[in-house]
Amino acid sequence: MQRSKYTPEFKSEAVKQVVDKGHTVVDVASRLGLGEGVLYNWVRKSKAADGVPLGDMRAMQAEVAKLKAELRRTTEERDILKKAAAYFAKQSGGSTRSFKPTDPNSNSPACAASSGFTAVASMHGCTSRYHLVPKSTRG
């Protein structure tokens, strides 16, 4: 059996049909009168040639290492904050969401209930504040 010589353009077009257009190797090989193994080799060589250059690979590896270090540091910070939150929750009586007013005249929900007003929470920037509004009378 005689080996056929194919032009680089012909090889490139055959590979494009498989890679870019999504046709199967079997389908393209049968339409072009090629052996499937020949086209598989062309596709494999094309993918290897189109691979990431060595310089880009090193840059990507450096970025991955940097991101892993950042993730490790962030995970450690998260774990420390979890432990601190648990510690302070334990110190304050168990609940981090409880509100214990220190000033009986403050605009807190606890003070509002004893004074005939309703506390309405609103957000201003990053701090939470309670505003007292008169309780509505329902009959």
PAVEX-804677 format. One record per residue: residue in three letters; x, y, z of N, C-alpha, C, O in turn; residue number from 1. Coordinates in steps of 0.05 Angstrom, whole numbers, padded with zeros to 5 digits. Example, Ala and Ser with C-alpha at 12.3 -4.5 7.8 and 13.67 -1.06 7.14 Angstrom:
PT type  neast nnorth    nup caeast canorth   caup  ceast cnorth    cup  oeast onorth    oup seq
PT  ALA  00264 -00114  00156  00246  -00090  00156  00264 -00066  00156  00285 -00066  00169   1
PT  SER  00257 -00045  00142  00273  -00021  00143  00258  00001  00157  00268  00023  00161   2
This chain:
PT type  neast nnorth    nup caeast canorth   caup  ceast cnorth    cup  oeast onorth    oup seq
PT  MET  00017 -00024  00000  00000   00000  00000  00018  00025  00000  00038  00026  00014   1
PT  GLN  00010  00044 -00016  00026   00068 -00019  00016  00090  00000 -00008  00094  00004   2
PT  ARG  00036  00104  00012  00029   00126  00030  00022  00151  00014  00035  00157 -00006   3
PT  SER  00001  00165  00022 -00007   00189  00008  00005  00213  00022  00008  00213  00047   4
PT  LYS  00012  00233  00007  00021   00258  00018 -00001  00278  00016 -00014  00282 -00005   5
PT  TYR -00007  00291  00039 -00028   00311  00039 -00016  00338  00046  00003  00340  00061   6
PT  THR -00027  00358  00033 -00017   00385  00038 -00024  00395  00066 -00043  00385  00078   7
PT  PRO -00008  00413  00077 -00015   00424  00104 -00042  00437  00105 -00056  00436  00125   8
PT  GLU -00051  00449  00083 -00077   00462  00082 -00099  00441  00084 -00119  00445  00098   9
PT  PHE -00096  00419  00070 -00115   00397  00071 -00117  00386  00099 -00139  00381  00109  10
PT  LYS -00094  00381  00111 -00094   00370  00139 -00108  00390  00158 -00124  00382  00175  11
PT  SER -00102  00416  00154 -00113   00436  00172 -00143  00438  00169 -00157  00440  00189  12
PT  GLU -00153  00436  00145 -00182   00437  00140 -00196  00412  00152 -00218  00414  00163  13
PT  ALA -00183  00389  00149 -00195   00364  00160 -00196  00366  00191 -00216  00358  00203  14
PT  VAL -00175  00376  00203 -00174   00379  00232 -00195  00400  00241 -00208  00396  00262  15
PT  LYS -00198  00422  00226 -00218   00442  00234 -00246  00431  00234 -00262  00438  00251  16
PT  GLN -00252  00413  00215 -00279   00401  00214 -00284  00385  00240 -00307  00384  00249  17
PT  VAL -00263  00372  00250 -00267   00356  00275 -00267  00375  00299 -00285  00372  00316  18
PT  VAL -00247  00392  00301 -00243   00408  00326 -00263  00431  00327 -00276  00434  00348  19
PT  ASP -00265  00447  00307 -00281   00472  00308 -00310  00467  00302 -00328  00478  00316  20
PT  LYS -00316  00450  00282 -00344   00446  00274 -00357  00423  00289 -00382  00420  00287  21
PT  GLY -00342  00407  00303 -00354   00386  00320 -00362  00360  00306 -00376  00344  00317  22
PT  HIS -00352  00356  00281 -00358   00331  00267 -00341  00309  00279 -00320  00314  00290  23
PT  THR -00351  00285  00277 -00335   00262  00287 -00312  00256  00268 -00313  00261  00244  24
PT  VAL -00291  00244  00279 -00268   00236  00263 -00277  00215  00243 -00268  00216  00220  25
PT  VAL -00294  00197  00251 -00303   00175  00232 -00317  00188  00209 -00312  00180  00186  26
PT  ASP -00335  00207  00214 -00350   00220  00193 -00332  00235  00173 -00335  00232  00149  27
PT  VAL -00314  00252  00184 -00297   00268  00167 -00278  00250  00151 -00273  00255  00128  28
PT  ALA -00267  00229  00164 -00249   00211  00150 -00262  00197  00127 -00251  00194  00106  29
PT  SER -00287  00188  00131 -00301   00174  00110 -00308  00194  00087 -00306  00186  00063  30
PT  ARG -00315  00219  00093 -00322   00238  00072 -00298  00246  00056 -00300  00250  00032  31
PT  LEU -00274  00247  00069 -00250   00256  00055 -00234  00232  00044 -00213  00236  00031  32
PT  GLY -00242  00208  00049 -00228   00185  00039 -00202  00180  00054 -00182  00171  00042  33
PT  LEU -00202  00185  00079 -00178   00182  00096 -00182  00158  00115 -00204  00150  00120  34
PT  GLY -00160  00148  00125 -00162   00128  00146 -00167  00142  00172 -00157  00165  00177  35
PT  GLU -00183  00130  00189 -00190   00143  00215 -00166  00148  00232 -00163  00169  00245  36
PT  GLY -00147  00129  00232 -00123   00132  00248 -00106  00156  00239 -00095  00170  00255  37
PT  VAL -00106  00161  00212 -00091   00184  00202 -00102  00210  00212 -00088  00227  00221  38
PT  LEU -00129  00212  00211 -00142   00237  00220 -00140  00240  00251 -00136  00262  00261  39
PT  TYR -00142  00217  00265 -00138   00219  00294 -00110  00230  00301 -00107  00246  00319  40
PT  ASN -00090  00221  00286 -00062   00231  00291 -00060  00260  00285 -00048  00275  00300  41
PT  TRP -00072  00269  00263 -00071   00298  00256 -00085  00315  00278 -00074  00335  00286  42
PT  VAL -00108  00305  00288 -00122   00320  00309 -00105  00321  00334 -00102  00342  00347  43
PT  ARG -00093  00298  00342 -00076   00297  00366 -00052  00315  00363 -00046  00330  00382  44
PT  LYS -00039  00315  00340 -00016   00333  00336 -00024  00362  00336 -00009  00379  00346  45
PT  SER -00047  00368  00325 -00057   00395  00325 -00063  00405  00353 -00056  00428  00360  46
PT  LYS -00075  00388  00369 -00081   00396  00397 -00056  00400  00413 -00054  00418  00430  47
PT  ALA -00035  00383  00408 -00010   00386  00422  00004  00411  00414  00017  00425  00430  48
PT  ALA  00003  00418  00388  00015   00443  00378  00001  00468  00388  00014  00488  00392  49
PT  ASP -00025  00465  00392 -00041   00488  00402 -00040  00491  00432 -00053  00509  00443  50
PT  GLY -00026  00474  00445 -00025   00474  00474 -00013  00500  00485 -00004  00517  00469  51
PT  VAL -00014  00503  00511 -00005   00527  00524  00025  00528  00522  00039  00509  00530  52
PT  PRO  00037  00551  00513  00066   00554  00512  00078  00552  00540  00065  00557  00560  53
PT  LEU  00103  00544  00541  00117   00539  00566  00117  00564  00584  00113  00561  00608  54
PT  GLY  00122  00587  00573  00122   00612  00589  00095  00617  00601  00094  00625  00625  55
PT  ASP  00074  00613  00586  00047   00617  00597  00041  00597  00619  00028  00603  00639  56
PT  MET  00050  00572  00615  00046   00551  00635  00059  00559  00661  00047  00555  00683  57
PT  ARG  00083  00569  00660  00097   00577  00685  00082  00601  00698  00080  00601  00723  58
PT  ALA  00072  00619  00683  00057   00642  00694  00032  00631  00707  00024  00641  00729  59
PT  MET  00018  00612  00695 -00006   00601  00706  00001  00586  00732 -00014  00588  00752  60
PT  GLN  00023  00571  00732  00030   00556  00756  00037  00575  00779  00030  00570  00802  61
PT  ALA  00050  00597  00773  00056   00617  00793  00030  00629  00804  00028  00634  00829  62
PT  GLU  00011  00635  00787 -00014   00646  00796 -00030  00626  00813 -00042  00634  00833  63
PT  VAL -00029  00601  00805 -00043   00580  00821 -00030  00578  00849 -00044  00576  00869  64
PT  ALA -00004  00579  00850  00010   00578  00876  00003  00602  00893 -00002  00599  00917  65
PT  LYS  00001  00626  00881 -00006   00650  00895 -00035  00648  00906 -00040  00654  00929  66
PT  LEU -00053  00638  00889 -00081   00635  00897 -00085  00614  00919 -00101  00617  00937  67
PT  LYS -00069  00593  00918 -00070   00572  00939 -00061  00584  00966 -00073  00579  00986  68
PT  ALA -00040  00600  00965 -00030   00613  00990 -00051  00632  01001 -00055  00633  01025  69
PT  GLU -00063  00647  00983 -00084   00666  00992 -00108  00651  01004 -00119  00659  01024  70
PT  LEU -00115  00629  00991 -00137   00612  01002 -00130  00601  01029 -00147  00601  01047  71
PT  ARG -00106  00592  01033 -00097   00581  01058 -00098  00602  01080 -00108  00597  01102  72
PT  ARG -00089  00626  01074 -00089   00649  01093 -00118  00656  01100 -00124  00661  01123  73
PT  THR -00135  00658  01080 -00163   00665  01084 -00177  00644  01101 -00194  00650  01118  74
PT  THR -00171  00619  01096 -00183   00597  01111 -00175  00599  01140 -00191  00595  01158  75
PT  GLU -00149  00605  01145 -00139   00608  01172 -00153  00631  01186 -00161  00629  01210  76
PT  GLU -00157  00653  01172 -00171   00676  01184 -00199  00669  01191 -00209  00677  01212  77
PT  ARG -00213  00655  01173 -00240   00647  01178 -00242  00629  01203 -00260  00633  01219  78
PT  ASP -00224  00610  01205 -00224   00592  01228 -00219  00608  01254 -00232  00602  01275  79
PT  ILE -00201  00627  01254 -00196   00643  01277 -00221  00659  01285 -00228  00661  01308  80
PT  LEU -00234  00671  01265 -00258   00686  01270 -00281  00668  01281 -00296  00677  01298  81
PT  LYS -00283  00644  01271 -00303   00625  01282 -00298  00620  01311 -00316  00620  01327  82
PT  LYS -00272  00615  01318 -00265   00609  01346 -00271  00633  01363 -00280  00630  01386  83
PT  ALA -00264  00657  01353 -00269   00681  01369 -00299  00686  01373 -00307  00693  01395  84
PT  ALA -00315  00681  01353 -00344   00684  01355 -00355  00665  01375 -00372  00672  01392  85
PT  ALA -00345  00640  01375 -00355   00620  01394 -00346  00628  01422 -00362  00625  01441  86
PT  TYR -00322  00638  01425 -00313   00647  01452 -00330  00669  01463 -00338  00668  01486  87
PT  PHE -00335  00690  01446 -00350   00712  01456 -00380  00705  01460 -00393  00716  01478  88
PT  ALA -00390  00687  01445 -00417   00677  01449 -00419  00663  01476 -00439  00667  01491  89
PT  LYS -00399  00647  01482 -00398   00633  01508 -00396  00654  01531 -00410  00651  01551  90
PT  GLN -00380  00674  01527 -00377   00695  01548 -00402  00711  01553 -00407  00720  01575  91
PT  SER -00418  00716  01531 -00441   00733  01534 -00466  00717  01542 -00488  00729  01542  92
PT  GLY -00464  00692  01547 -00487   00677  01556 -00498  00658  01534 -00520  00648  01538  93
PT  GLY -00485  00654  01513 -00493   00634  01494 -00503  00645  01467 -00500  00631  01447  94
PT  SER -00515  00669  01466 -00526   00678  01441 -00511  00703  01432 -00508  00722  01447  95
PT  THR -00502  00702  01407 -00490   00726  01396 -00510  00746  01386 -00503  00768  01379  96
PT  ARG -00536  00738  01385 -00557   00755  01374 -00573  00769  01396 -00591  00785  01390  97
PT  SER -00567  00763  01421 -00583   00775  01442 -00575  00805  01445 -00552  00812  01440  98
PT  PHE -00594  00821  01453 -00590   00849  01456 -00595  00856  01485 -00617  00854  01495  99
PT  LYS -00574  00866  01499 -00577   00873  01527 -00571  00903  01530 -00548  00910  01528 100
PT  PRO -00591  00919  01534 -00586   00948  01536 -00572  00954  01562 -00578  00943  01583 101
PT  THR -00553  00973  01560 -00539   00982  01584 -00551  01009  01594 -00549  01015  01617 102
PT  ASP -00564  01023  01576 -00576   01049  01583 -00606  01046  01581 -00617  01040  01560 103
PT  PRO -00620  01050  01604 -00649   01046  01603 -00664  01067  01585 -00687  01062  01579 104
PT  ASN -00651  01088  01577 -00663   01108  01560 -00655  01104  01531 -00661  01121  01514 105
PT  SER -00642  01082  01525 -00633   01078  01497 -00656  01071  01479 -00677  01062  01489 106
PT  ASN -00652  01073  01453 -00673   01066  01434 -00671  01037  01426 -00668  01030  01403 107
PT  SER -00672  01019  01446 -00670   00991  01440 -00697  00978  01441 -00716  00989  01451 108
PT  PRO -00699  00954  01429 -00725   00940  01429 -00735  00934  01457 -00759  00936  01462 109
PT  ALA -00717  00928  01476 -00725   00922  01503 -00737  00947  01517 -00757  00945  01531 110
PT  CYS -00724  00970  01513 -00734   00995  01525 -00760  01003  01512 -00778  01014  01525 111
PT  ALA -00763  00998  01486 -00787   01006  01472 -00811  00991  01482 -00833  01003  01485 112
PT  ALA -00808  00966  01489 -00831   00950  01498 -00841  00961  01525 -00865  00960  01530 113
PT  SER -00823  00970  01542 -00832   00979  01569 -00842  01008  01568 -00854  01017  01588 114
PT  SER -00837  01022  01546 -00845   01050  01546 -00869  01056  01529 -00876  01079  01525 115
PT  GLY -00882  01036  01517 -00906   01040  01501 -00899  01047  01472 -00917  01057  01458 116
PT  PHE -00875  01043  01464 -00867   01048  01436 -00859  01022  01423 -00854  01002  01437 117
PT  THR -00857  01022  01397 -00847   01000  01382 -00821  01007  01370 -00817  01029  01358 118
PT  ALA -00801  00989  01372 -00775   00994  01361 -00775  00984  01332 -00783  00962  01326 119
PT  VAL -00766  01002  01313 -00765   00995  01285 -00736  00997  01277 -00723  01018  01280 120
PT  ALA -00725  00975  01267 -00697   00975  01259 -00694  00987  01231 -00710  00982  01214 121
PT  SER -00673  01002  01228 -00666   01012  01201 -00636  01012  01199 -00621  01013  01219 122
PT  MET -00626  01010  01174 -00598   01009  01170 -00588  01036  01159 -00600  01047  01140 123
PT  HIS -00567  01046  01171 -00555   01071  01162 -00525  01065  01158 -00510  01062  01178 124
PT  GLY -00517  01063  01133 -00489   01056  01128 -00484  01028  01137 -00497  01009  01129 125
PT  CYS -00464  01025  01155 -00458   00998  01165 -00468  00993  01193 -00464  00972  01204 126
PT  THR -00482  01013  01205 -00491   01009  01233 -00521  01007  01233 -00535  01018  01217 127
PT  SER -00531  00992  01252 -00560   00988  01255 -00570  01006  01277 -00556  01009  01298 128
PT  ARG -00593  01018  01274 -00605   01036  01294 -00634  01029  01297 -00647  01020  01278 129
PT  TYR -00644  01034  01321 -00672   01030  01326 -00685  01057  01330 -00674  01075  01343 130
PT  HIS -00708  01061  01318 -00724   01085  01321 -00750  01078  01335 -00762  01058  01329 131
PT  LEU -00757  01094  01354 -00782   01089  01369 -00805  01103  01355 -00804  01126  01348 132
PT  VAL -00826  01087  01351 -00851   01098  01340 -00874  01090  01358 -00873  01068  01369 133
PT  PRO -00894  01107  01362 -00915   01100  01380 -00930  01075  01371 -00933  01070  01347 134
PT  LYS -00937  01058  01390 -00952   01034  01384 -00980  01042  01373 -00993  01060  01384 135
PT  SER -00988  01028  01353 -01015   01034  01342 -01035  01020  01361 -01031  00998  01370 136
PT  THR -01057  01034  01365 -01078   01023  01382 -01099  01009  01364 -01109  01021  01346 137
PT  ARG -01104  00985  01371 -01123   00969  01355 -01146  00962  01373 -01143  00955  01397 138
PT  GLY -01170  00965  01362 -01194   00960  01378 -01207  00934  01376 -01227  00929  01389 139
